[in-house]
Amino acid sequence: MSLERPSAVAGTEGADQAAPDSVVAAHALDRRTRAAARTHLLRAGGLLALLAALLFCAVLSIAVGAKDIPLPVVWNAVWNPDGGYDTSVVWELRMPRTVLGVFVGAALGLAGALMQGLTRNPIAEPGILGVNSGAAAAVVVAIFVFGLTSPTAYVWFGFVGAAVAAVLVYALGSRGRTGATPVRLALAGTAVAAVLQGLVYGITVIDEFVFDQIRFWQVGSLVGRDLELFLRIWPFLAVGIVLALALGPALNTIALGEDLAAALGAHINRTRTLVALAIVLLCGGATAAAGPIWFVGLIVPHVARSMVGPDQRWMLPYSALLAAILLTGADIVGRVLPATGELEVGIITALVGAPVFIMLVRRRRMAQL
Amino acid sequence: MTLTPARARGADGTADTAGAARRARPAPVLRLAGGRVSVLVRPRTAAVYTGLLAATAAVFAVSLAVGDYSIALDRVLWALVGYGERLDLFFVRDVRLPRALAAVLVGAALGIAGAVFQSLSRNPLGSPDIIGFTGGASAGAVATILVLGGTTLQVSLGAIVGGVATAGLVYLLALKRGVQGYRLVLVGIGINAMLLAVRDYLMTRAELTEAMTAQVWMIGSINGTAWGQALTIAASCAVLMPVVLLLGRRLRLMEMGDSTAQALGVPVGRTQVMALLAASALTGAAIAVAGPIAFIALAAPQLVRRLARTSGTALMGAALMGALLLAAADLVAQRALAPTQLPVGVVTAVIGGGYLVWVLYREWRTGNA
């Protein structure tokens, strides 16, 4: 009887050979439960720490900027707006971009994590659903046809363009007997994005005015976005974030592989459609608001995965918080670092984030999908 | 299922099993020299390759004949061998022939390089971007244009230096007890993001006209290609393509997984490095002549696989498909908005993307998905 005992259990429980199997099993189960509880506690603690870090970044983002305003004055301006110059700097410039940075960052991180979970492809990013190119094409057309000149003016074009492109990609990739397989989705996305990119290239080559606008929009920046823009776009982002966080368990099941997931009774196509919907809301909203910042959605999920492993229930909130920290942090650095003017947040995220990411890739064995 | 190429790994397997069942009929084998040399002849593959070749030849001939000064086909043929009016000779031999040759060869180089990268990375989204080659070349060329104000030759040189340096850097950073495919891809993404940021930064800080020049280069164009450039790409193809084709058999074995290939006697590490070098050099030559033309490297291997229904990488087919795609695209770029000539990159994106959309749509209609 003791011969049949699994060796791992036999090794640890070697002392009491006489103990009945049920007792040994109960011991092992108990130990595993305790280990799991410890892991959960650790991860929850990490989540709290990240939340604190994000809060710190947000406060810093309101307190620091090109104009040197002393901290007490900032504090006063936040709580008792008196209509003075400092108040308007805090409320009209720093507040909107801080809030926007947190929301856009979280949205991009979640969208990237969802996309990689959905396609099980490590280089999948939300742009694969055609979101970035859809938004870019719509914005280019808006500038070309209507002569619009500010991000607030073309936010709806960006959002609608992103949504239409994503729906098109999903429809093209998900029909047929097999449904939205990762490879088909990726190919459909590449195809639609290429056509739209061709449109953008064509118009920008013909019309210099459009090119002059789009080259600034396509960097991805939080500068010049007012509260008006945020008020227009936040409901989409909020719904997307809630939906994404709720999809964790379903994505975990899909990660087992389609056949196994289907055998376990998962609604694969429903989950995929909901994930795609969340990505459209998150990424369309973020891109419409800040322009295409593609690096964050691609990289942050890998970092989150290296911290908590492939469990989507933890991976998703970690991705959201890490991305929000990265974006607000990068925005602050872009404001403080250059002697004159500012660096766009899209440039900073790449220049600061990429070396850190490469270091992580080299140091650890990255959790594979 | 074990014999299905590893490309299908991490993807949905059902489509491939259905395809395998359809392909189960044994293919005729051509035996030469008393059976010591044998070639598997698949009628469909042979037919597709012949068709591609014929179509490329037709497009090539038409592109020599049409233009603002159009020449009848029989006069084109006479002009090629040196007879005819002086104007015919000038247009056919000095203006159109180098450009048409460059289009075909650059297309072939990009197609075959794309097939190698997709095979090595076992990812249908794999392309020279993965090892940072395209990103490095773009950043190098844009920096040469915007910072140094370089000539055409210097821009090509800048692109090559940028591309090679970046690819080397990515490889070195991914090197740690051997190069692991997953790590290579992730490091490539990181470096690529940094280069993109540098490029966008330069674009936003430059004068509008200079930025426009850089943009046209980045889209990819073979307008006004001279004999010198056509010979550059011809020489590169003559040397490098046979190398890649000879590696083809080993690459196919490696798609079954590195350890399986090793067990079958394939020197995996050496093959990896050689294929990577040859494909990078081909891409570099193509970029130096035409700029980073989008989509050919990505789409050509996928399209030919679907047309010929091969299970693994079809190197020769990818080259033929790339040649046809680029030659046709360049013809359209010349004539679509004549006398305005578009950069060919605009058209490759639209044609290639549109065609891929059509293929996916047809698969969905016929239930082959």
Contacts between the chains, C-beta under 8 A, distances in Angstrom:
chain1	res1	chain2	res2	distance
A	120	B	10	5.4
A	120	B	11	7.6
A	121	B	10	6.8
A	121	B	123	7.1
A	121	B	125	7.1
A	122	B	182	6.8
A	122	B	185	6.4
A	122	B	186	6.9
A	123	B	123	6.8
A	123	B	125	6.0
A	123	B	130	7.6
A	123	B	185	5.9
A	123	B	189	6.2
A	124	B	125	7.9
A	128	B	125	7.8
A	172	B	357	6.4
A	172	B	360	5.4
A	172	B	361	6.7
A	172	B	364	7.6
A	173	B	360	7.2
A	175	B	364	4.2
A	175	B	369	7.1
A	176	B	363	6.3
A	176	B	364	4.3
A	176	B	367	6.6
A	176	B	368	7.6
A	176	B	369	2.8
A	177	B	367	5.9
A	177	B	369	5.5
A	178	B	12	6.1
A	178	B	14	5.5
A	178	B	15	5.6
A	178	B	369	5.3
A	181	B	11	6.4
A	181	B	12	3.7
A	181	B	14	7.8
A	181	B	15	6.7
A	182	B	10	7.4
A	182	B	11	5.3
A	182	B	12	6.6
A	183	B	8	7.9
A	183	B	11	4.6
A	183	B	12	6.9
A	183	B	15	7.8
A	183	B	124	5.6
A	184	B	15	8.0
A	184	B	360	6.8
A	184	B	369	6.8
A	186	B	124	6.3
A	186	B	125	5.6
A	187	B	124	6.6
A	187	B	302	6.5
A	187	B	356	6.4
A	187	B	360	6.5
A	188	B	356	7.9
A	188	B	357	7.4
A	188	B	360	5.5
A	190	B	125	7.0
A	190	B	295	7.9
A	190	B	298	6.2
A	190	B	299	7.5
A	190	B	353	7.5
A	190	B	356	7.0
A	191	B	299	7.9
A	191	B	352	7.9
A	191	B	353	4.6
A	191	B	354	7.6
A	191	B	356	3.7
A	191	B	357	4.6
A	191	B	360	6.8
A	192	B	353	6.7
A	192	B	357	6.7
A	193	B	353	7.2
A	194	B	294	6.8
A	194	B	295	5.0
A	194	B	299	7.6
A	194	B	349	4.4
A	194	B	350	7.3
A	194	B	352	5.9
A	194	B	353	3.0
A	194	B	356	7.4
A	195	B	349	6.6
A	195	B	350	5.4
A	195	B	353	3.8
A	195	B	354	5.7
A	195	B	357	7.0
A	196	B	353	8.0
A	197	B	294	6.8
A	197	B	349	5.0
A	197	B	353	7.8
A	198	B	345	8.0
A	198	B	346	5.1
A	198	B	347	7.0
A	198	B	348	7.7
A	198	B	349	3.3
A	198	B	350	3.7
A	198	B	353	6.7
A	199	B	350	7.3
A	201	B	219	5.0
A	201	B	343	7.2
A	201	B	345	6.3
A	201	B	346	4.5
A	201	B	349	6.7
A	202	B	342	6.4
A	202	B	346	4.7
A	202	B	350	7.8
A	204	B	215	6.5
A	205	B	215	7.3
A	205	B	216	6.4
A	205	B	219	7.0
A	205	B	342	6.5
A	205	B	343	6.3
A	205	B	346	6.7
A	206	B	337	8.0
A	206	B	340	7.4
A	208	B	208	6.4
A	208	B	212	6.4
A	211	B	208	7.6
A	211	B	211	7.5
A	211	B	212	6.3
A	211	B	215	6.5
A	212	B	208	5.5
A	215	B	200	7.9
A	215	B	203	5.2
A	215	B	204	5.8
A	215	B	211	6.2
A	215	B	215	7.7
A	216	B	204	5.7
A	218	B	200	7.0
A	219	B	200	4.8
A	219	B	201	7.6
A	219	B	204	5.9
A	258	B	12	5.7
A	258	B	14	7.7
A	294	B	193	7.8
A	295	B	193	4.4
A	295	B	196	7.9
A	295	B	197	7.8
A	298	B	189	6.2
A	298	B	193	7.5
A	299	B	189	7.3
A	299	B	190	7.1
A	299	B	193	7.4
A	302	B	186	6.6
A	343	B	201	7.5
A	344	B	200	7.8
A	344	B	201	7.8
A	344	B	204	7.4
A	346	B	197	6.9
A	346	B	200	7.0
A	347	B	197	4.4
A	347	B	200	6.4
A	347	B	201	5.2
A	348	B	197	8.0
A	349	B	197	8.0
A	350	B	193	4.3
A	350	B	194	5.4
A	350	B	196	6.5
A	350	B	197	3.6
A	351	B	194	5.9
A	351	B	197	5.4
A	351	B	198	7.8
A	353	B	193	7.4
A	354	B	190	4.2
A	354	B	191	6.8
A	354	B	193	5.0
A	354	B	194	4.4
A	355	B	190	7.6
A	355	B	194	7.7
A	357	B	186	7.6
A	357	B	190	4.7
A	358	B	173	5.8
A	358	B	186	7.9
A	358	B	187	5.5
A	358	B	190	4.5
A	358	B	191	7.2
A	361	B	174	7.9
A	361	B	183	5.7
A	361	B	186	4.7
A	361	B	187	5.7
A	361	B	190	7.1
A	362	B	173	6.8
A	362	B	176	6.1
A	362	B	183	7.5
A	362	B	187	7.7
A	366	B	182	6.8
A	366	B	183	7.3
A	366	B	186	6.6
A	368	B	182	6.3
A	369	B	10	7.0
